[in-house]
């Protein structure tokens, strides 16, 4: 039996909170439960059971698609992790040395990583240890550019103090900056975006502190070799307990002011919130959803329109399209 996918409208303009008239939210018929959404090769692909699909050109139905490529995990790697590939210094990076010393299980099991392995393009290799009193409570290293230099963003969780956002220099093979840990065991944070969100010229890292209970979106700026908190907003969640979906957010210029913004679910994951940080932290649009988001959010340009795709708890697939006259790229 075909299941339904949904579409709604919410306006996006650059200076005011948009009216609910220009984000179009559709549900698209699916042959079963939507279990994963990912963006690969400039296209959003959707998993329904063991099969993969993409949106038809008219966006009204699903068509079969090739299984997205996935690199094999090297020996000793985290079994449920993924290998990240880079275009700069880093050729590959992954989490390794599985350990059960941190019994949290927020990402689906109680096995985390004790090290981060970095293979550089020059043939060099580095292993960054979490330390005996911590683990990397993460699944895939985030290769990003911070102030023009390639860096790796990971979550390091201390056995007695919880998670901290950690920046690794792949050239040095060392941790170079870290936020204070949350403060107690089994308290996690989730990185959701890296960009100059507030327009001050410094790279910012956005994360959600305790997305299952607190749901506070925080912005930390990397300046002078250290991380400094510059903004925060309540009522955000980008992860479901036990899920391995860590891409439940999107970064783009949603209000057309030339600066990157964030699309993130509300704490109950029943509303998609569009948040800007310049000239101040604020919500610029929101779309109420038929059910909770449970997958990553895919994002592509389709026919000149910014398009977001996600799976919901009710087995639906939603497609949200920017219907403004001047779609942002």
Residue pairs with C-beta under 8 A, 6 or more apart in sequence:
2 29
2 30
2 31
3 29
3 30
3 31
3 32
3 33
3 315
3 316
4 27
4 28
4 29
4 30
4 316
5 26
5 27
5 28
5 29
5 30
5 34
5 316
5 317
5 318
5 319
6 25
6 26
6 27
6 289
6 290
6 312
6 316
6 318
6 319
7 24
7 25
7 26
7 27
7 318
7 319
7 320
7 321
8 20
8 23
8 24
8 25
8 287
8 288
8 289
8 320
9 20
9 21
9 22
9 23
9 24
9 25
9 323
10 18
10 19
10 20
10 21
10 22
10 23
10 25
10 274
10 285
10 286
10 287
11 18
11 19
11 20
11 21
11 22
11 23
11 285
11 324
12 18
12 22
12 23
12 254
12 255
12 256
12 274
12 284
12 285
12 322
12 324
12 328
13 255
13 256
13 324
14 255
14 256
14 257
15 255
15 257
17 282
17 283
17 284
17 285
18 255
18 284
18 285
20 287
21 323
22 322
22 323
22 324
23 285
23 287
23 320
23 321
23 322
23 323
24 320
24 321
24 323
25 287
25 289
25 318
25 319
25 320
26 59
26 60
26 318
26 319
26 320
26 321
27 290
27 316
27 317
27 318
27 319
28 55
28 59
28 60
28 61
28 62
28 317
28 318
28 319
29 61
29 62
30 46
30 48
30 53
30 62
30 315
30 316
30 317
31 48
31 51
31 62
32 48
32 49
32 315
33 48
33 49
33 315
34 46
34 47
34 48
34 295
34 311
34 312
34 315
34 316
34 317
35 47
35 48
35 49
35 295
35 311
36 46
36 47
36 245
36 295
36 296
36 311
37 44
37 45
37 46
37 47
37 295
37 296
37 297
37 298
37 309
37 310
37 311
37 317
38 44
38 45
38 47
38 68
38 247
38 296
38 298
39 45
39 298
39 299
39 300
40 68
40 69
42 300
43 54
43 65
43 300
44 54
44 55
44 298
44 299
44 300
44 307
44 309
45 52
45 53
45 54
45 65
45 68
45 298
46 52
46 53
46 54
46 55
46 62
46 65
46 298
46 309
46 311
46 317
47 53
48 62
51 64
52 64
52 65
52 66
52 67
52 68
53 62
53 63
53 64
53 65
54 62
54 63
54 65
55 61
55 62
55 63
55 302
55 309
55 319
56 62
56 63
59 302
59 307
59 319
59 321
62 317
70 82
71 82
71 83
71 85
71 92
72 83
73 79
73 81
73 82
73 83
73 94
74 83
74 94
74 96
74 117
76 96
76 97
77 83
77 94
77 95
77 96
77 117
78 94
78 95
78 96
78 98
78 111
78 112
78 113
78 139
79 98
79 111
80 107
80 108
80 109
80 111
80 139
80 244
81 94
81 95
81 113
81 138
81 139
81 140
82 94
82 139
82 140
83 92
83 93
83 94
83 140
84 90
84 92
84 93
84 94
84 140
84 141
84 142
84 143
84 152
85 91
85 92
85 143
86 92
86 93
86 121
86 143
86 150
86 170
88 121
88 143
88 150
89 120
89 121
89 122
89 150
89 170
89 171
90 118
90 119
90 120
90 121
90 143
90 150
90 152
90 170
91 119
91 120
91 121
92 118
92 119
93 116
93 117
93 118
93 119
93 141
93 143
93 152
93 170
94 116
94 117
94 140
94 141
95 113
95 115
95 116
95 117
95 136
95 138
95 139
95 140
95 141
95 154
96 113
96 114
96 115
96 116
96 117
96 127
97 113
97 114
97 115
98 111
98 112
98 113
98 114
99 111
99 112
99 113
99 114
99 135
100 110
100 111
100 112
101 112
101 114
101 135
101 159
102 110
102 112
102 134
102 135
102 137
102 157
102 159
103 110
104 110
104 112
104 137
104 157
104 185
104 186
104 188
105 242
106 137
106 186
106 188
106 212
106 239
106 241
106 242
107 137
107 138
107 139
107 242
107 243
107 244
107 246
108 242
108 243
108 244
112 135
112 136
112 137
112 138
112 157
113 130
113 135
113 136
113 138
114 129
114 130
114 135
114 136
115 127
115 128
115 129
115 130
115 136
116 127
116 128
116 130
116 136
116 141
116 152
116 154
116 168
117 125
117 126
117 127
118 125
118 126
118 127
118 128
118 152
118 168
118 170
118 173
119 125
120 126
120 170
120 171
126 170
126 172
126 173
126 174
127 173
128 168
128 173
128 174
128 175
130 136
130 156
131 156
133 158
133 159
133 160
134 156
134 157
134 158
134 159
135 156
135 157
135 159
136 154
136 155
136 156
136 157
137 155
137 156
137 157
137 163
137 188
138 154
138 155
138 246
139 244
139 246
140 246
141 152
141 153
141 154
141 168
142 152
142 153
142 154
142 191
142 194
143 150
143 151
143 152
144 150
144 151
144 152
144 153
144 194
145 151
145 194
145 203
146 167
146 194
146 203
146 205
146 222
147 202
147 203
147 222
149 169
150 170
150 171
151 167
151 168
151 169
151 170
151 176
152 167
152 168
152 170
153 165
153 166
153 167
153 168
153 191
153 194
153 205
154 166
154 168
155 163
155 164
155 165
155 166
155 188
155 189
155 190
155 191
156 163
156 164
156 166
156 175
156 178
157 163
157 164
157 181
157 188
158 164
158 181
158 185
159 185
160 184
160 185
161 181
161 182
161 183
161 184
161 185
162 181
162 182
162 183
162 184
162 185
162 186
162 187
162 188
163 181
163 182
163 187
163 188
163 189
164 178
164 179
164 180
164 181
164 182
164 189
165 178
165 179
165 189
165 191
165 205
165 207
165 220
165 227
166 175
166 177
166 178
166 179
167 175
167 176
167 177
167 178
167 205
167 222
167 227
168 174
168 175
168 176
169 175
169 176
176 225
177 222
177 225
177 226
177 227
178 227
179 220
179 227
179 229
182 188
182 189
182 209
182 210
187 210
188 210
188 211
188 212
189 207
189 208
189 209
189 210
189 211
190 207
190 208
190 211
190 238
190 239
190 246
191 205
191 206
191 207
192 206
192 207
192 208
192 217
192 238
192 248
192 249
192 262
192 264
193 205
193 206
193 249
193 251
193 260
193 262
194 203
194 204
194 205
194 206
194 251
195 203
195 204
195 251
195 260
196 202
196 203
196 204
196 259
196 260
197 204
197 206
197 219
197 259
197 260
197 261
197 262
197 276
197 277
197 278
198 204
198 219
198 221
198 230
198 231
198 259
198 277
198 278
199 259
199 277
199 278
199 279
200 221
202 221
202 222
202 223
203 221
203 222
204 219
204 220
204 221
204 222
204 230
204 277
205 219
205 220
205 221
205 222
205 227
206 217
206 218
206 219
206 220
206 262
207 217
207 218
207 220
208 215
208 216
208 217
208 218
208 236
208 237
208 238
208 239
208 264
209 215
209 216
209 217
209 218
210 216
211 236
211 237
211 238
211 239
211 267
212 237
212 239
212 240
212 241
215 234
215 235
215 236
215 237
215 266
215 267
216 232
216 233
216 234
216 236
217 232
217 233
217 234
217 236
217 262
217 264
217 275
218 229
218 231
218 232
219 229
219 230
219 231
219 232
219 277
219 281
220 227
220 228
220 229
220 230
221 227
221 228
221 229
221 230
231 277
231 281
232 281
233 275
233 281
233 283
234 267
235 266
235 267
235 273
236 264
236 265
236 266
236 267
236 273
236 275
237 264
237 265
237 266
237 267
237 268
237 269
238 248
238 249
238 264
238 265
239 245
239 246
239 248
240 269
240 292
240 294
243 294
245 294
245 295
245 296
246 296
247 296
247 297
248 264
248 265
248 269
248 293
248 295
248 296
248 297
248 310
249 262
249 263
249 264
249 297
250 262
250 263
250 297
250 299
250 308
251 260
251 261
251 262
251 263
252 260
252 261
252 263
252 299
252 306
252 328
253 259
253 260
253 261
253 328
253 329
254 261
254 263
254 274
254 276
254 284
254 285
254 306
254 322
254 328
255 261
255 274
255 276
255 284
255 285
255 328
256 324
256 326
256 328
257 276
257 278
259 276
259 277
259 278
261 274
261 275
261 276
261 277
261 284
262 274
262 275
262 276
263 272
263 273
263 274
263 275
263 297
263 308
264 272
264 273
264 275
265 271
265 272
265 273
265 292
265 293
266 272
266 273
266 286
268 292
269 289
269 292
269 293
269 294
269 313
270 288
270 289
270 291
270 292
271 286
271 287
271 288
271 289
272 286
272 287
272 289
272 293
272 308
272 310
272 320
273 283
273 285
273 286
274 283
274 284
274 285
274 286
275 281
275 282
275 283
275 284
276 282
276 284
287 320
289 312
289 318
290 312
290 314
290 316
290 318
291 312
291 313
291 314
291 316
292 312
292 313
293 310
293 311
293 312
293 313
294 311
294 312
294 313
295 310
295 311
296 310
297 308
297 309
297 310
298 308
298 309
298 310
299 306
299 307
299 308
299 309
300 307
300 309
301 307
301 327
301 329
302 321
304 327
305 321
305 322
305 323
305 327
306 321
306 322
306 327
306 328
306 329
307 319
307 320
307 321
307 322
308 319
308 320
308 321
309 317
309 318
309 319
309 320
310 317
310 318
311 317
311 318
312 318
322 328
